[in-house]
Every structure is written in C-alpha cells, then in structure tokens.
Amino acid sequence: MKETDPSRDEADEHDGIGDIIRLLKALSADMVRLVLVEARLFGHTALVMIGLTVLMALLLVTSWLLIGAALVMTLASLQAFSLTGALLTVALAHLVLVALLFWRLRYMTRDLTFRESRASVNNLFTHARSIVDPAGQRPEDE
C-alpha cells in the first residue's frame, strides 16, 4: 500500500480551488466584455433606427405636401375652381380627414379606460359587501 502525504493532498486541493477561481474570474470577465459589446451594438442600432424613422417621417410629410400641392394645381387647371378655391377645398378636405382621424382616436382610447375591469372590481366589491353585511344594514350607534 502506498501512503500519501497529507500536505501534498492539501496543496492539490488548493491548486484545484485556485484553478476554479481563476476560471470563474476569466468567465465573468468574458461575460462582462460580451455584455459591453452587445450594449454598444444595441446603442448603435437604436440610433440608426431613430435616424431612419425621422428620415421616413420627413419624407412622408414632404410627399404629403407635394401631393396636396399637385391636387391644388389639378383642381385649378380644371378651371372648376380658382387657385384660392382649390386651396380652400384641399384644406377643407384635410380638416375633414383630421376630424375623422380624431374621432377614430377618441373611439380607440375608450378601450384604454379598463371599463370591463373596473366593472368587474365593482361587482366584486358589491358581492363582498353583500357577504359581509347580508341584510344591508349597518349597526346603529347606541
């Protein structure tokens, strides 16, 4: 049988724990570097997306204005309207569209008031009150 030196076993254990600690440190450092690289990539991508969105909005507004101008010129060239009349007609059409969009927006925001949820909670409270006080009477002051 071979005898092992207890001090040598202890040294091997400390080396193993040291190796594990070094590996964990290296792994955590690599993870931090990866998170930093991904955060930088996210920031760059987000800025590009915001820039492209602003550019698209500008192009849409420009095209909307040019379409309106073309419509005014078309109405004026038909000689059914004067230039002022054509401008007023297109402006009135835009106001009607804005009113329709505003009406639709108000209709959509009604769904954001949680009417059904509030009604359910109120029913729950009413039901709880009826259980607690079945006769609907309050104790009188003596």
Helices and strands as residue ranges (DSSP letters): H 6-77, H 83-109, G 110-113, H 115-132
